[in-house]
């Protein structure tokens, strides 16, 4: 049973690493991470209200 689980996990890892159409195993590019961070900061600054 442990052998089957180990083979399954190794197969999943290889599929994620080698399949170019799969987005599951890939990190976003640096440009996409930077853009997402800038967008989240802009959302925070626009929704924050100043106190009188």
N, C-alpha and C positions, 0 to 999 in steps of 0.2 A: 504494500500500500504506500509506504514512504517513497519507494522507488518511482512509482507511477506519478506521485505528486511532484517529485523532483524533476522528472522528465517533462512534465506539463509546465512547470515554472520556467525551466530552461527554454523550452519551445516558445513560450510566450515572450520571453526576453529576446530571443533571436528574431522572432517575427517583428517585434516593436523596433528593434535596432536596424533590421534590414529592409523592411517594407517601406518604400518611398512614399506610398500613398497614405500611410497611416500617420495620424497626428498624435496618437497616444503616447509614443515614446520620445517625442521631440520637445525640446525647450523652445520657447519663442525666441526669435532673433533679438539682438540687442536693440535694434530700432523699434521693434514692436513693444519690448519691455519699457523703453524710454518713453514712447508715445503713451502707453497705458498709465505710466506713472505721472506724466504731465497732465493727462486728462483727469486723473483722480485728484491731483492737487488743485486743478482749476475748479472742479466741482466743489471741493471743500471750501475754497476761498469765495466762490460765488454764493454758496448757501449760508455762509457765516454772517451773522448780523452784528453790527456794532452797537454797543450799549450807549445810550445818551448820557 
